[in-house]
Amino acid sequence: MIHTSQSIEEYTYELVLQSAINVRGGIYRQGERPLNSSKEDVVISFLDADADQIQRGNIIVSVFVPKLYGSDGVKYDDKERCKVLEYRLVQLVDFLNRRGEVRFSMQSAPRTLIEPTTKQTFVSVNYVFKLLTE
């Protein structure tokens, strides 16, 4: 059976819920994170997939990281927390691979970015998934 964007996203979401990623907020599928959230939330986003017998595609896991207030009252990126979360996303791939039929690998190293609209900092990684369809 060919998996769809919804089924892969849901599968990955369920695995991340079981993981020990230890974030200080919620875990959401794409489009479900509250717009006004200022918590450390994980968002699972399906990017693309083919429909071959060995199905391959990309799924992105992002962790939004609240900014810190400096002594001057200005908000700054929490670089130390971002660094910890980057390493946790590297470790997450091993957890995901122990749990089922889908194999995950990293397309790229985790990186810290800023969302252009909300100016929120987030750590993100693009995982490649691969599974044998029936």
N, C-alpha and C positions, 0 to 999 in steps of 0.2 A: 504494500500500500504506500502510495506517495504521501508524504506528510505535507501539511499546509503551513502557512505562516502562523496561524493560530495554534495548531497542535505543537509545533516546535517551540513557540514562545511559552506556551502553557507547560510543556515538559521541562524546559529550562527553569522556568519560574518555580515549579514544584521542587526541583533539585536545589535551587538556591535557598528556598525556604528551609530545607533540611540541613543546609551547610552551616558551618561555624564561622560565617563571615563577620558576625558580631558588629552590626551597624547600630547606630543610636536612633534609628528611625524605622520606617517601614520598608517593605519590599513590594514593588509594584510592577505590573506589566505596562508596556508602552501606552501612554494616554490615560493612565489611572492615577498617577501621582497628583495629589492636590496642588493646584496652581500656586497657592499661597504657602506651601510648605517651606519651612526653614530648617527642617530636620535633616539628619544624615540618612537619606533614603537611597535605596537601590532601585534602578529601573532596568528592566529586561526588554530589549527591543529587537525584533526580527528585522534583518536587513534584506536578505535575499536567499534564494535557493534554486537549484535546478530540479528537474523532474526525471533524472536518470535512475537506472537500477541501483547504482550507488549514489545516493542523493547527497549533495554537498551544498553548503550555504554558509551564511554568516549571521551571527547573533551578537549584539552588543550588550555588555553589562556595564552600567554606569552607576557610580556612587556620588551623590551630591554631598558636598562638605560645607557646613556652615562656616562663615567667616568669623574671625575673632576681632573683638574690639581692642585696639591698642590703647595705651595710656593717653594718647592724644585724641581719643574718641573716634578715630577713623577705623573702618573695617578693613582687615587684612586677611589674605589667604592663610589657612592653617596648613602650612607646608609640612609640618611634622606629621599631622594626621593623614594628609594626602600620601605621604611616603609610606606610611603603614598600610594604607588601603591599596596602594599599588602592589605591594608585596602580597597582600591577601588575595588580590585578583590573580596573581601568578599561581598561588597555591590552590585557588578554587578549581582550576582546570583538572588537577589530580582528583579532587573530590567528585567532580562531575563525571569523570571517566570510570570511577568505581561503582557507579550507581545504575548502569543500564546499557541499553543497546546502542545509544548514540555516542560517538567518539568526538571529543572536543580537542582542539589545539588552538594555540594563540596565533592569530594572523599578524599581530604586531604587539609590541611591548605595551603594557599599561602606561597611560599618560594622563597628566593633569591638564585640564582645559578650563576655559571660562565660557559659559553659555551666553551668547551675544545679547539676547533679549533681556533676560533676568539678571545678568551679570553674576550668576551663581557659579562657584567653582565646582568642578566634578572630576572624578577619576574614571577613566573609561578604558575598556579593552574590547577588541573585536576578536571573538572566538569563531573559528571555522568549525562547523559540525559536519559529520559524515555518518551515514547509516545505510545499511543494506535494505532496500525495499523489497516487498514480496511481489 
